């Protein structure tokens, strides 16, 4: 079984400005076709609107009702940048 890469990603609502850091993981096995993306810990005030194993398609919902992509232009937590 392959290991999982773990990192933090800042979520920021463009509508109300609410922020928080999500703890996420992806498969470390480059031979697989997908990234097997999972959110391990969600910050308060955010929820999953539409789940996907691809972070570019995973949709988030803020407590104000705004919906946005998980993987958008944003800032990583210090030391939380994903390894590529």
Residue pairs with C-beta under 8 A, 6 or more apart in sequence:
2 27
2 28
2 29
2 32
3 28
4 25
4 26
4 27
4 28
4 36
5 25
5 26
5 27
5 28
5 82
5 83
6 23
6 24
6 25
6 40
7 23
7 24
7 25
7 76
7 80
7 81
7 82
7 83
8 21
8 22
8 23
8 24
8 76
8 77
8 80
9 21
9 22
9 24
9 70
9 71
9 74
9 76
9 77
9 80
10 19
10 20
10 21
10 22
10 74
10 75
10 76
10 77
11 19
11 20
11 21
11 22
11 43
11 46
11 60
11 70
11 74
12 18
12 19
12 74
12 75
13 19
13 62
13 64
13 66
13 68
14 66
14 68
15 62
15 64
15 65
15 66
16 62
16 63
16 64
16 66
18 45
18 46
18 62
18 63
18 64
19 43
20 43
20 44
20 45
20 46
21 43
21 77
21 80
22 39
22 41
22 42
22 43
22 46
22 70
23 39
23 40
23 41
24 37
24 38
24 39
24 40
24 55
25 37
25 38
25 40
26 35
26 36
26 37
26 38
26 55
26 82
27 34
27 35
27 36
34 53
34 54
35 53
35 54
35 55
36 53
37 52
37 53
37 54
37 55
37 58
38 53
39 48
39 58
39 70
42 48
45 62
45 63
46 60
46 61
46 62
46 63
47 60
47 61
48 58
48 59
48 60
48 61
49 59
49 60
49 61
49 67
50 57
50 58
50 59
51 58
52 58
52 59
55 70
55 71
56 69
56 70
56 71
57 69
58 69
58 70
58 71
59 67
59 68
59 69
59 70
60 67
60 68
60 69
60 70
61 67
62 68
76 82
